[in-house]
Amino acid sequence: MPETKEIVSKEIVSVDGRPGGSSSPSSEDNTKGSQEPKASQAVRRRLPDERRSLTHHFSVGGQEGYVTVGLYEDGLPGEVFIRMAKEGSTVSGLMDSFATAVSLALQYGVPLQILCDKFSHTRFEPSGWSGNPKIGYAKSLMDYLFRWLELRFLKGEQGILFERQSSGELQHERSSIQALGQLVELGDAPTCQFCGSLMVRNGSCYRCLECGSTSGCS
């Protein structure tokens, strides 16, 4: 009896279980191509080993301290150090840690204007009269520091400061007598209902030096 050959046909089964399907290399390539590219990592711009810096003394609500700003070659701030007079206190530790976070943000490209807009006019204790005639009443330490940074580095006063230092003619912008006169002028002035700053007398009413609003007089 002649041998019979049995032919067994194998059916290709796809991944989803349906017959006749097949996975081809081209489909894998399409899947890889559809993936989104990874986001590029942020680049840290470090300051040079030797850099210029600016140190400023401040006092808000009885809390005194110093803020030192390290500068790039182009004059932009790249690091901030905050030292409170009461070393070891809770406020001192918080401000030191916060200065480190701000320094890293600046070195990784966060614009100073964004930081100033975010932290200016934040309200918490300690707050009070700062003695700085260009800032006046500070709602908090953050409020004073970022308004000062904005004045020095975003409104053109930083270049004037270094120019005066190089010529040896650095003087106080306002005398202590003038600052005291402003404080006396405030008297029992109310706070502004819009920004919270102390208002100054303007005729028979009061006017806010920060936002320009009045207490009802034209």
Backbone as a chain_set.jsonl record, in Angstrom:
{"seq": "MPETKEIVSKEIVSVDGRPGGSSSPSSEDNTKGSQEPKASQAVRRRLPDERRSLTHHFSVGGQEGYVTVGLYEDGLPGEVFIRMAKEGSTVSGLMDSFATAVSLALQYGVPLQILCDKFSHTRFEPSGWSGNPKIGYAKSLMDYLFRWLELRFLKGEQGILFERQSSGELQHERSSIQALGQLVELGDAPTCQFCGSLMVRNGSCYRCLECGSTSGCS", "coords": {"N": [[0.857, -1.186, 0.0], [0.679, 2.119, -0.96], [2.581, 4.76, 0.492], [1.087, 7.441, 2.149], [1.297, 10.885, 2.157], [0.959, 13.219, 4.642], [-0.096, 16.394, 4.791], [0.324, 19.075, 6.791], [-1.164, 22.018, 7.506], [-0.265, 25.102, 8.793], [-1.648, 27.719, 10.568], [-1.218, 31.135, 10.771], [-1.492, 32.99, 13.629], [-2.625, 35.965, 14.842], [-1.702, 38.554, 17.219], [-3.978, 39.431, 18.482], [-5.556, 37.231, 18.369], [-7.013, 36.624, 16.087], [-7.228, 34.761, 13.046], [-4.767, 34.73, 10.409], [-3.55, 37.148, 10.839], [-0.603, 39.097, 11.228], [2.48, 40.202, 12.606], [4.466, 42.713, 11.578], [7.804, 43.98, 10.931], [7.635, 46.583, 10.067], [5.392, 47.705, 11.284], [6.22, 47.835, 13.91], [8.213, 49.71, 13.665], [6.696, 51.925, 12.992], [5.32, 52.294, 15.363], [7.39, 52.99, 17.121], [8.174, 55.326, 15.89], [6.034, 56.975, 16.386], [6.246, 57.749, 18.976], [6.715, 60.39, 21.304], [9.425, 62.745, 21.307], [11.919, 62.884, 23.898], [11.915, 65.394, 26.44], [14.244, 68.043, 26.498], [16.896, 68.382, 28.866], [17.165, 70.789, 31.512], [19.605, 73.355, 31.501], [22.167, 74.314, 33.613], [23.399, 77.445, 34.425], [26.274, 78.325, 35.648], [27.927, 80.574, 37.937], [30.927, 82.505, 37.442], [34.16, 81.749, 39.001], [35.273, 84.001, 40.175], [33.453, 86.784, 40.888], [31.409, 89.745, 40.634], [29.582, 91.321, 43.284], [26.765, 92.439, 45.232], [25.894, 93.843, 48.264], [23.294, 94.365, 50.552], [21.8, 96.053, 53.228], [18.972, 95.448, 55.306], [15.921, 96.097, 57.085], [13.06, 94.997, 58.561], [10.179, 95.252, 60.349], [11.566, 95.012, 62.787], [13.256, 92.898, 62.286], [16.439, 92.413, 61.243], [18.858, 92.185, 58.589], [21.05, 90.953, 55.942], [21.291, 91.01, 52.426], [22.949, 89.449, 49.829], [23.886, 89.642, 46.502], [25.069, 87.779, 43.908], [26.683, 88.363, 40.772], [26.487, 87.813, 37.209], [28.77, 88.081, 34.355], [27.479, 89.832, 32.633], [26.062, 91.433, 34.321], [23.657, 90.496, 35.336], [21.726, 89.038, 37.987], [22.778, 86.038, 39.646], [22.879, 84.518, 41.91], [21.72, 84.391, 45.296], [22.173, 85.371, 48.598], [20.985, 85.298, 51.878], [21.261, 86.647, 54.984], [20.279, 86.645, 58.243], [20.137, 88.744, 61.169], [19.685, 87.475, 63.592], [21.094, 84.714, 64.062], [20.553, 81.207, 63.748], [17.885, 81.227, 64.353], [14.408, 80.432, 63.581], [13.432, 81.962, 61.452], [15.837, 82.739, 60.248], [16.848, 80.265, 59.315], [14.849, 79.523, 57.465], [14.975, 81.643, 55.588], [17.571, 81.325, 54.625], [17.421, 78.811, 53.347], [15.448, 79.426, 51.463], [16.79, 81.343, 49.925], [18.698, 79.728, 48.685], [17.042, 78.186, 47.016], [16.042, 80.201, 45.317], [18.427, 81.009, 44.097], [19.133, 78.685, 42.624], [16.945, 78.644, 40.886], [17.399, 80.988, 39.374], [19.842, 80.308, 38.136], [19.051, 78.223, 36.541], [17.603, 79.442, 34.628], [15.16, 80.768, 35.166], [13.352, 83.702, 34.772], [14.114, 86.791, 36.428], [12.077, 88.664, 36.655], [9.72, 87.17, 36.755], [9.958, 85.919, 39.253], [9.958, 88.176, 40.914], [7.398, 89.234, 40.394], [5.897, 87.186, 41.466], [6.514, 87.006, 44.227], [6.52, 89.57, 45.301], [4.687, 91.856, 47.353], [3.591, 89.901, 48.967], [2.009, 88.941, 51.967], [2.811, 88.634, 55.307], [3.914, 88.147, 58.706], [7.273, 88.952, 59.84], [6.32, 92.398, 59.413], [6.314, 95.856, 58.362], [7.494, 99.288, 58.658], [10.185, 99.979, 56.511], [12.301, 101.746, 56.385], [13.517, 102.336, 54.028], [13.214, 104.738, 51.666], [12.281, 104.337, 49.066], [10.81, 102.067, 49.084], [9.299, 101.953, 51.423], [6.592, 100.967, 53.358], [6.801, 97.591, 54.159], [5.244, 94.569, 53.486], [6.107, 92.077, 54.196], [9.108, 90.102, 54.72], [9.751, 88.859, 52.29], [8.335, 90.479, 50.514], [9.71, 92.931, 50.773], [12.379, 92.185, 49.918], [12.097, 91.263, 47.24], [10.918, 93.427, 45.981], [12.994, 95.215, 46.274], [14.984, 93.896, 44.745], [13.787, 94.134, 42.262], [13.851, 96.915, 41.891], [16.633, 97.38, 41.793], [17.682, 95.701, 39.734], [15.907, 95.457, 37.604], [14.854, 97.88, 36.971], [16.837, 99.61, 36.225], [18.528, 100.784, 38.171], [20.758, 99.519, 39.138], [23.003, 99.787, 37.482], [23.572, 102.512, 37.861], [24.33, 102.481, 40.506], [26.796, 101.019, 40.579], [28.266, 102.698, 38.98], [28.499, 105.005, 40.554], [29.961, 103.934, 42.652], [32.406, 103.3, 41.446], [33.387, 105.829, 40.87], [33.74, 106.821, 43.335], [31.828, 108.331, 44.65], [29.639, 107.558, 46.101], [26.655, 108.105, 47.739], [24.078, 108.535, 50.231], [20.748, 108.132, 49.059], [18.511, 109.321, 50.075], [18.299, 111.318, 52.946], [18.354, 110.483, 56.482], [16.749, 112.212, 57.876], [14.889, 113.103, 56.009], [13.608, 110.692, 55.481], [12.488, 110.228, 57.991], [10.756, 112.368, 58.054], [8.904, 111.611, 56.125], [7.789, 109.453, 57.46], [6.565, 110.706, 59.652], [4.712, 112.179, 58.274], [2.969, 110.216, 57.461], [1.453, 109.609, 59.749], [-1.602, 108.732, 61.122], [-2.344, 107.257, 58.928], [-4.458, 105.308, 56.781], [-4.461, 101.874, 55.518], [-4.068, 100.889, 52.1], [-6.886, 99.798, 50.265], [-6.606, 98.256, 48.056], [-3.895, 97.376, 47.508], [-2.755, 97.189, 50.01], [-0.723, 98.802, 51.066], [0.609, 101.466, 53.133], [-1.074, 104.573, 53.109], [-0.587, 108.036, 52.099], [-1.085, 111.398, 53.216], [-3.103, 113.442, 51.204], [-4.035, 116.377, 50.631], [-7.242, 116.715, 51.784], [-7.695, 114.037, 51.934], [-6.435, 110.677, 51.464], [-3.682, 109.183, 49.691], [-2.408, 106.413, 47.819], [0.919, 105.495, 47.419], [1.877, 103.319, 46.081], [0.012, 101.994, 44.278], [-1.474, 104.149, 43.408], [-4.12, 104.686, 44.023], [-6.874, 106.403, 45.694], [-8.461, 107.614, 48.729], [-11.076, 108.174, 48.168], [-11.245, 110.798, 47.382], [-10.949, 113.052, 44.635]], "CA": [[0.0, 0.0, 0.0], [1.559, 3.293, -1.062], [2.554, 5.685, 1.641], [0.414, 8.723, 1.915], [1.92, 12.014, 2.859], [-0.026, 14.101, 5.283], [0.365, 17.789, 4.798], [-0.305, 19.832, 7.877], [-1.079, 23.471, 7.269], [-0.231, 25.907, 10.018], [-2.256, 29.024, 10.383], [-0.587, 32.186, 11.576], [-2.451, 33.642, 14.497], [-2.128, 37.279, 15.238], [-1.653, 38.816, 18.651], [-5.33, 39.595, 19.008], [-6.258, 35.948, 18.333], [-7.693, 36.393, 14.82], [-6.351, 34.081, 12.077], [-4.326, 35.475, 9.243], [-2.844, 38.376, 11.197], [0.846, 38.966, 11.398], [3.146, 41.424, 13.06], [5.584, 42.989, 10.686], [8.748, 44.957, 11.48], [7.266, 47.955, 9.727], [4.444, 48.213, 12.27], [6.99, 48.193, 15.087], [8.889, 50.967, 13.373], [5.713, 53.009, 13.071], [5.027, 52.535, 16.781], [8.514, 53.732, 17.684], [8.216, 56.669, 15.322], [4.953, 57.802, 16.907], [6.546, 58.187, 20.33], [7.186, 61.776, 21.368], [10.821, 62.849, 21.75], [12.086, 63.276, 25.289], [12.199, 66.806, 26.642], [15.65, 68.319, 26.803], [17.143, 68.732, 30.254], [17.527, 72.179, 31.762], [21.041, 73.574, 31.624], [22.482, 75.23, 34.703], [24.433, 78.434, 34.112], [26.986, 78.624, 36.885], [28.662, 81.83, 37.981], [32.391, 82.319, 37.438], [34.759, 81.637, 40.328], [35.391, 85.373, 40.661], [32.307, 87.531, 40.371], [31.003, 90.922, 41.393], [28.41, 91.102, 44.129], [26.179, 93.619, 45.856], [25.337, 93.528, 49.579], [22.337, 95.392, 50.966], [21.267, 95.881, 54.581], [17.539, 95.711, 55.374], [15.276, 95.947, 58.39], [11.604, 94.959, 58.408], [9.487, 94.818, 61.559], [12.522, 94.649, 63.821], [14.138, 91.834, 61.799], [17.495, 92.962, 60.407], [19.651, 91.195, 57.875], [21.798, 91.382, 54.761], [21.104, 90.213, 51.218], [24.087, 89.569, 48.917], [23.519, 89.16, 45.177], [26.193, 87.532, 43.01], [26.339, 88.802, 39.42], [27.184, 87.313, 36.027], [29.571, 89.09, 33.668], [26.587, 90.802, 32.003], [25.395, 92.223, 35.341], [22.417, 89.877, 35.798], [21.915, 88.272, 39.225], [22.832, 84.597, 39.477], [22.771, 83.851, 43.199], [21.246, 85.256, 46.377], [22.433, 84.917, 49.963], [20.254, 86.098, 52.86], [21.747, 86.392, 56.343], [19.543, 87.376, 59.259], [20.954, 89.13, 62.314], [19.493, 86.458, 64.628], [21.514, 83.424, 63.539], [20.011, 80.063, 64.458], [16.439, 81.338, 64.534], [13.605, 79.801, 62.536], [13.404, 82.865, 60.298], [17.142, 82.663, 59.601], [16.934, 79.011, 58.576], [13.932, 79.568, 56.326], [15.474, 82.577, 54.586], [18.759, 80.726, 54.023], [16.963, 77.78, 52.42], [14.733, 80.066, 50.374], [17.789, 81.964, 49.062], [19.28, 78.66, 47.865], [16.061, 77.85, 45.972], [16.018, 81.305, 44.35], [19.68, 80.954, 43.347], [19.014, 77.606, 41.646], [15.976, 79.069, 39.865], [18.066, 81.95, 38.492], [20.87, 79.638, 37.35], [18.398, 77.348, 35.57], [16.957, 80.237, 33.587], [13.895, 81.419, 35.52], [13.556, 85.155, 34.74], [13.954, 87.49, 37.702], [10.794, 89.353, 36.651], [8.688, 86.225, 37.195], [10.102, 85.757, 40.698], [9.53, 89.425, 41.558], [5.941, 89.318, 40.296], [5.287, 86.153, 42.29], [6.744, 87.156, 45.657], [6.267, 90.94, 45.757], [3.383, 92.142, 47.971], [3.097, 88.819, 49.814], [1.759, 89.518, 53.292], [2.909, 87.844, 56.535], [4.814, 88.766, 59.685], [7.249, 90.352, 60.275], [6.061, 93.442, 58.438], [6.438, 97.171, 58.967], [8.228, 100.327, 57.941], [11.498, 99.445, 56.183], [13.346, 102.759, 56.422], [13.941, 102.61, 52.657], [12.195, 105.649, 51.138], [11.745, 103.89, 47.78], [9.942, 100.918, 49.318], [8.338, 102.342, 52.448], [6.031, 99.897, 54.179], [6.983, 96.246, 53.608], [4.235, 93.649, 54.017], [6.821, 90.903, 54.687], [10.5, 90.076, 54.273], [9.724, 88.539, 50.863], [7.87, 91.666, 49.821], [10.809, 93.911, 50.712], [13.528, 91.708, 49.161], [11.846, 91.176, 45.803], [10.733, 94.781, 45.476], [14.335, 95.791, 46.171], [15.62, 93.293, 43.582], [13.187, 94.729, 41.063], [14.379, 98.273, 41.755], [18.062, 97.378, 41.477], [18.109, 94.95, 38.556], [14.936, 95.489, 36.511], [14.469, 99.264, 36.683], [17.982, 100.408, 35.814], [19.271, 101.459, 39.227], [21.974, 98.788, 39.451], [24.115, 100.401, 36.762], [23.888, 103.783, 38.499], [25.006, 102.197, 41.764], [28.191, 100.68, 40.323], [28.902, 103.882, 38.427], [28.85, 105.863, 41.68], [31.006, 103.281, 43.429], [33.669, 103.404, 40.748], [33.854, 107.203, 40.947], [33.959, 107.158, 44.74], [30.875, 109.368, 45.062], [28.424, 106.908, 46.594], [26.005, 108.825, 48.837], [22.71, 108.104, 50.515], [19.805, 108.778, 48.155], [17.663, 110.172, 50.905], [18.839, 111.393, 54.303], [17.486, 109.914, 57.513], [15.777, 113.235, 58.262], [13.805, 113.066, 55.017], [12.847, 109.468, 55.705], [11.686, 110.439, 59.191], [9.679, 113.281, 57.682], [7.86, 110.824, 55.466], [7.121, 108.642, 58.462], [5.685, 111.596, 60.414], [3.62, 112.566, 57.378], [1.995, 109.13, 57.404], [0.546, 109.786, 60.872], [-2.531, 107.616, 61.3], [-2.841, 106.961, 57.583], [-5.003, 103.947, 56.635], [-3.847, 101.041, 54.49], [-4.776, 100.886, 50.819], [-7.806, 98.674, 50.156], [-6.284, 97.486, 46.864], [-2.599, 96.696, 47.603], [-2.389, 97.011, 51.4], [0.34, 99.697, 51.507], [0.164, 102.647, 53.866], [-1.361, 105.72, 52.261], [-0.081, 109.315, 52.6], [-2.111, 112.442, 53.145], [-3.157, 114.198, 49.954], [-5.095, 117.345, 50.878], [-8.176, 116.279, 52.822], [-7.851, 112.579, 51.889], [-5.177, 109.939, 51.427], [-3.335, 108.614, 48.391], [-1.458, 105.305, 47.901], [2.083, 105.712, 46.58], [2.184, 102.105, 45.366], [-0.878, 101.764, 43.13], [-2.054, 105.415, 42.969], [-5.527, 104.848, 44.387], [-7.154, 107.393, 46.744], [-9.478, 107.197, 49.708], [-12.378, 108.672, 47.769], [-11.157, 112.152, 46.841], [-10.473, 113.091, 43.261]], "C": [[0.886, 1.226, 0.0], [1.409, 4.206, 0.154], [1.866, 6.982, 1.245], [1.078, 9.788, 2.758], [0.836, 12.932, 3.387], [0.562, 15.503, 5.388], [-0.42, 18.539, 5.855], [-0.093, 21.308, 7.604], [-1.171, 24.197, 8.602], [-0.75, 27.303, 9.728], [-1.577, 30.031, 11.303], [-1.665, 32.923, 12.35], [-1.849, 34.953, 14.967], [-2.187, 37.43, 16.746], [-3.043, 38.908, 19.245], [-6.172, 38.335, 18.865], [-6.971, 35.672, 17.035], [-6.739, 35.735, 13.84], [-5.955, 35.013, 10.945], [-3.569, 36.731, 9.569], [-1.374, 38.109, 11.349], [1.397, 40.288, 11.872], [4.387, 41.609, 12.234], [6.527, 43.994, 11.318], [8.355, 46.389, 11.195], [6.306, 48.541, 10.736], [5.156, 48.608, 13.547], [7.713, 49.519, 14.885], [7.935, 52.135, 13.478], [5.379, 53.348, 14.508], [6.134, 53.342, 17.44], [8.54, 55.168, 17.186], [7.15, 57.582, 15.886], [5.221, 58.306, 18.313], [7.108, 59.604, 20.309], [8.635, 61.814, 21.836], [10.895, 63.326, 23.193], [12.434, 64.758, 25.387], [13.666, 66.996, 27.028], [15.807, 68.766, 28.251], [17.553, 70.188, 30.382], [19.032, 72.284, 31.994], [21.288, 74.632, 32.694], [23.633, 76.154, 34.299], [25.109, 78.859, 35.413], [27.716, 79.961, 36.785], [30.158, 81.548, 37.927], [32.928, 82.276, 38.862], [34.962, 83.009, 40.968], [34.269, 86.181, 40.039], [32.052, 88.767, 41.227], [29.76, 90.596, 42.208], [27.985, 92.425, 44.756], [25.525, 93.191, 47.166], [24.488, 94.692, 50.067], [21.82, 95.061, 52.357], [19.786, 96.235, 54.574], [17.047, 95.498, 56.794], [13.779, 96.059, 58.193], [10.998, 94.442, 59.704], [10.418, 94.378, 62.67], [13.459, 93.515, 63.449], [15.156, 92.443, 60.841], [18.269, 91.845, 59.727], [20.362, 91.81, 56.694], [21.468, 90.437, 53.616], [22.279, 90.509, 50.286], [23.715, 88.907, 47.597], [24.783, 89.006, 44.342], [25.786, 87.763, 41.565], [27.147, 88.06, 38.358], [28.015, 88.44, 35.397], [28.71, 90.185, 33.043], [25.794, 91.623, 33.02], [24.097, 91.64, 35.862], [22.68, 89.068, 37.065], [21.878, 86.771, 38.965], [22.767, 83.822, 40.785], [22.364, 84.869, 44.246], [21.582, 84.591, 47.709], [21.714, 85.861, 50.924], [20.733, 85.685, 54.243], [20.976, 87.279, 57.316], [20.447, 87.659, 60.453], [20.863, 88.087, 63.424], [19.812, 85.085, 64.043], [20.948, 82.285, 64.399], [18.516, 80.108, 64.679], [15.709, 80.638, 63.393], [13.57, 80.653, 61.272], [14.717, 82.791, 59.527], [17.28, 81.398, 58.766], [16.05, 78.994, 57.343], [14.462, 80.476, 55.218], [16.719, 82.029, 53.885], [18.376, 79.659, 53.002], [16.249, 78.391, 51.221], [15.714, 80.733, 49.403], [18.459, 80.933, 48.162], [18.34, 78.276, 46.725], [15.998, 78.935, 44.901], [17.277, 81.288, 43.49], [19.623, 79.867, 42.271], [18.043, 77.981, 40.528], [16.612, 80.042, 38.88], [19.08, 81.258, 37.593], [20.289, 78.675, 36.326], [17.492, 78.121, 34.608], [15.613, 80.839, 33.919], [14.109, 82.93, 35.537], [13.296, 85.803, 36.1], [12.604, 88.185, 37.782], [9.674, 88.441, 37.136], [8.747, 86.038, 38.707], [9.626, 87.001, 41.435], [8.014, 89.568, 41.518], [5.261, 88.339, 41.243], [5.38, 86.464, 43.78], [6.58, 88.582, 46.173], [4.849, 91.059, 46.297], [2.775, 90.916, 48.651], [3.041, 89.319, 51.258], [1.87, 88.458, 54.389], [3.907, 88.549, 57.452], [6.225, 88.159, 59.578], [6.997, 91.302, 59.112], [6.215, 94.78, 59.138], [7.219, 98.121, 58.091], [9.673, 99.872, 57.742], [12.624, 100.456, 56.341], [13.908, 103.082, 55.056], [12.879, 103.491, 51.996], [11.601, 105.209, 49.802], [10.827, 102.686, 47.928], [8.892, 101.237, 50.366], [7.894, 101.164, 53.287], [6.199, 98.551, 53.467], [5.994, 95.292, 54.27], [4.857, 92.377, 54.587], [8.271, 91.02, 54.254], [10.582, 89.785, 52.777], [9.329, 89.759, 50.034], [9.008, 92.671, 49.67], [11.919, 93.437, 49.785], [13.269, 91.705, 47.661], [11.488, 92.528, 45.203], [12.065, 95.488, 45.348], [15.093, 95.218, 44.969], [15.081, 93.884, 42.28], [13.715, 96.131, 40.831], [15.817, 98.254, 41.254], [18.374, 96.783, 40.111], [17.121, 94.982, 37.387], [14.515, 96.899, 36.131], [15.665, 100.182, 36.5], [18.787, 101.062, 36.904], [20.585, 100.766, 39.557], [23.183, 99.397, 38.747], [24.542, 101.716, 37.384], [24.682, 103.538, 39.772], [26.481, 101.898, 41.537], [28.95, 101.869, 39.733], [29.348, 104.819, 39.538], [29.966, 105.246, 42.511], [32.36, 103.439, 42.766], [34.244, 104.807, 40.816], [34.083, 107.669, 42.377], [33.009, 108.205, 45.268], [29.559, 108.764, 45.533], [27.889, 107.646, 47.815], [24.626, 108.246, 49.069], [21.757, 108.864, 49.615], [18.857, 109.7, 48.91], [18.231, 110.173, 52.303], [17.842, 110.808, 55.303], [16.435, 110.919, 57.963], [14.595, 113.248, 57.299], [12.95, 111.819, 55.203], [11.957, 109.589, 56.934], [10.521, 111.378, 58.902], [8.552, 112.564, 56.978], [7.076, 109.996, 56.473], [6.148, 109.48, 59.285], [4.48, 111.992, 59.576], [2.55, 111.487, 57.288], [0.969, 109.251, 58.526], [-0.305, 108.552, 61.101], [-3.151, 107.213, 59.969], [-3.36, 105.528, 57.507], [-4.214, 103.163, 55.598], [-4.711, 101.051, 53.233], [-5.643, 99.636, 50.709], [-7.49, 97.787, 48.956], [-4.978, 96.713, 47.003], [-2.11, 96.525, 49.025], [-1.289, 97.916, 51.907], [-0.244, 100.855, 52.307], [-0.01, 103.821, 52.912], [-0.788, 106.985, 52.906], [-1.166, 110.372, 52.391], [-1.977, 113.223, 51.844], [-4.313, 115.184, 50.06], [-5.963, 116.886, 52.03], [-8.396, 114.767, 52.828], [-6.475, 111.938, 51.841], [-4.979, 109.324, 50.045], [-2.293, 107.517, 48.588], [-0.309, 105.536, 46.916], [2.419, 104.48, 45.739], [1.339, 101.938, 44.112], [-1.589, 103.018, 42.651], [-3.515, 105.626, 43.327], [-5.671, 105.865, 45.525], [-8.26, 106.874, 47.634], [-10.851, 107.807, 49.412], [-12.358, 110.072, 47.201], [-10.6, 112.089, 45.43], [-9.176, 113.883, 43.205]], "O": [[1.753, 1.365, 0.862], [0.338, 4.393, 0.731], [2.057, 7.519, 0.153], [1.374, 9.582, 3.935], [-0.069, 13.354, 2.667], [1.599, 15.721, 6.014], [-1.648, 18.623, 5.816], [1.04, 21.775, 7.487], [-2.05, 23.927, 9.42], [-0.341, 27.962, 8.773], [-1.397, 29.771, 12.493], [-2.633, 33.418, 11.772], [-0.709, 35.013, 15.427], [-2.664, 36.545, 17.457], [-3.262, 38.505, 20.387], [-7.359, 38.342, 19.192], [-7.502, 34.575, 16.868], [-5.563, 36.096, 13.79], [-6.68, 35.937, 10.575], [-2.989, 37.342, 8.672], [-0.967, 36.971, 11.581], [0.854, 41.353, 11.579], [5.26, 40.742, 12.202], [6.104, 44.787, 12.159], [8.682, 47.3, 11.954], [6.371, 49.734, 11.031], [4.776, 49.578, 14.203], [7.814, 50.338, 15.798], [8.291, 53.201, 13.98], [5.178, 54.512, 14.855], [5.869, 54.26, 18.216], [8.871, 56.098, 17.921], [7.304, 58.804, 15.883], [4.514, 59.187, 18.802], [7.873, 59.972, 19.418], [9.035, 61.003, 22.672], [10.038, 64.079, 23.653], [13.145, 65.305, 24.543], [14.239, 66.209, 27.782], [14.94, 69.452, 28.792], [18.195, 70.752, 29.496], [19.644, 71.409, 32.607], [20.688, 75.707, 32.675], [24.698, 75.696, 33.885], [24.566, 79.657, 36.177], [28.073, 80.415, 35.698], [30.604, 80.471, 38.323], [32.261, 82.7, 39.806], [34.832, 83.149, 42.184], [34.147, 86.257, 38.816], [32.434, 88.821, 42.396], [28.986, 89.705, 41.857], [28.747, 93.39, 44.8], [24.696, 92.281, 47.18], [24.901, 95.85, 50.007], [21.445, 93.921, 52.632], [19.376, 97.196, 53.923], [17.678, 94.807, 57.593], [13.279, 97.079, 57.721], [11.274, 93.314, 60.111], [10.09, 93.459, 63.421], [14.369, 93.194, 64.214], [14.798, 92.927, 59.767], [18.33, 90.716, 60.216], [20.294, 93.017, 56.463], [21.375, 89.224, 53.802], [22.57, 91.667, 49.988], [23.283, 87.755, 47.572], [25.49, 89.983, 44.094], [24.678, 87.406, 41.165], [28.313, 87.723, 38.56], [27.971, 89.587, 35.84], [29.146, 91.331, 32.93], [24.944, 92.425, 32.634], [23.481, 92.228, 36.752], [23.749, 88.473, 37.204], [21.068, 86.283, 38.177], [22.617, 82.601, 40.774], [22.629, 86.062, 44.103], [21.312, 83.408, 47.917], [21.823, 87.08, 50.799], [20.625, 84.521, 54.627], [21.018, 88.506, 57.224], [21.396, 86.922, 60.719], [21.846, 87.836, 64.122], [18.916, 84.376, 63.584], [20.878, 82.395, 65.623], [17.931, 79.13, 65.146], [16.306, 80.295, 62.372], [13.666, 80.133, 60.16], [14.717, 82.781, 58.296], [17.772, 81.446, 57.638], [16.458, 78.503, 56.29], [14.405, 80.118, 54.041], [16.902, 82.245, 52.687], [18.945, 79.611, 51.912], [16.421, 77.931, 50.092], [15.5, 80.697, 48.191], [18.757, 81.223, 47.003], [18.784, 78.063, 45.596], [15.911, 78.629, 43.712], [17.206, 81.527, 42.285], [20.022, 80.105, 41.131], [18.286, 77.674, 39.361], [16.388, 79.932, 37.674], [19.175, 81.583, 36.41], [20.954, 78.342, 35.345], [16.71, 77.526, 33.867], [14.963, 81.385, 33.027], [14.982, 83.403, 36.265], [12.38, 85.413, 36.825], [12.034, 88.29, 38.868], [8.777, 88.888, 37.849], [7.711, 86.002, 39.371], [8.964, 86.895, 42.467], [7.407, 89.981, 42.507], [4.182, 88.619, 41.765], [4.429, 86.215, 44.522], [6.506, 88.781, 47.386], [3.922, 90.443, 45.771], [1.568, 90.885, 48.891], [3.934, 90.038, 51.706], [1.107, 87.492, 54.397], [4.647, 89.433, 57.021], [6.359, 86.978, 59.26], [7.405, 91.045, 57.979], [6.244, 94.841, 60.367], [7.561, 97.815, 56.949], [10.319, 99.43, 58.692], [13.789, 100.067, 56.425], [14.703, 104.013, 54.927], [11.754, 103.037, 51.786], [10.517, 105.666, 49.439], [10.133, 102.324, 46.978], [7.733, 100.847, 50.23], [8.717, 100.448, 53.858], [5.791, 98.394, 52.316], [5.926, 95.225, 55.498], [4.219, 91.673, 55.37], [8.628, 91.931, 53.506], [11.387, 90.39, 52.071], [9.917, 90.031, 48.987], [9.244, 93.197, 48.583], [12.369, 94.207, 48.937], [14.138, 92.106, 46.887], [11.734, 92.751, 44.017], [12.262, 96.276, 44.423], [15.769, 95.958, 44.254], [15.827, 94.103, 41.326], [13.999, 96.503, 39.692], [16.176, 99.039, 40.376], [19.236, 97.297, 39.398], [17.473, 94.568, 36.282], [13.89, 97.102, 35.09], [15.531, 101.401, 36.606], [19.68, 101.849, 36.591], [21.449, 101.367, 40.195], [24.258, 99.513, 39.335], [25.734, 102.018, 37.437], [25.601, 104.294, 40.088], [27.335, 102.459, 42.224], [30.149, 102.021, 39.969], [30.447, 105.37, 39.482], [30.826, 105.963, 43.021], [33.358, 103.686, 43.443], [35.464, 104.971, 40.819], [34.563, 108.779, 42.606], [33.331, 108.903, 46.229], [28.498, 109.371, 45.387], [28.595, 107.793, 48.813], [24.074, 107.554, 48.213], [21.905, 110.069, 49.413], [18.461, 110.748, 48.401], [18.614, 109.116, 52.806], [16.656, 110.66, 55.011], [15.347, 110.529, 58.385], [13.445, 113.387, 57.716], [11.725, 111.874, 55.097], [10.818, 109.121, 56.935], [9.428, 111.204, 59.441], [7.379, 112.866, 57.201], [5.859, 109.851, 56.362], [5.041, 109.035, 59.585], [3.369, 112.126, 60.089], [1.375, 111.783, 57.069], [-0.223, 109.033, 58.314], [0.219, 107.449, 61.255], [-4.331, 106.871, 59.896], [-2.771, 104.627, 58.103], [-3.39, 103.731, 54.88], [-5.931, 101.203, 53.303], [-5.188, 98.536, 51.023], [-8.034, 96.689, 48.839], [-4.925, 95.531, 46.664], [-1.146, 95.795, 49.253], [-0.933, 97.824, 53.082], [-1.424, 101.185, 52.183], [0.808, 104.033, 52.017], [-0.532, 107.01, 54.11], [-2.029, 110.253, 51.521], [-0.88, 113.61, 51.442], [-5.432, 114.887, 49.64], [-5.468, 116.69, 53.14], [-9.186, 114.26, 53.624], [-5.47, 112.582, 52.141], [-5.93, 108.995, 49.336], [-1.396, 107.656, 49.419], [-0.537, 105.748, 45.725], [3.176, 104.589, 44.775], [1.87, 101.762, 43.015], [-2.243, 102.989, 41.609], [-4.092, 106.652, 42.967], [-4.705, 106.152, 46.232], [-8.901, 105.86, 47.356], [-11.684, 107.938, 50.308], [-13.34, 110.507, 46.599], [-9.861, 111.166, 45.085], [-8.596, 114.042, 42.131]]}, "num_chains": 1, "name": "protein.A"}
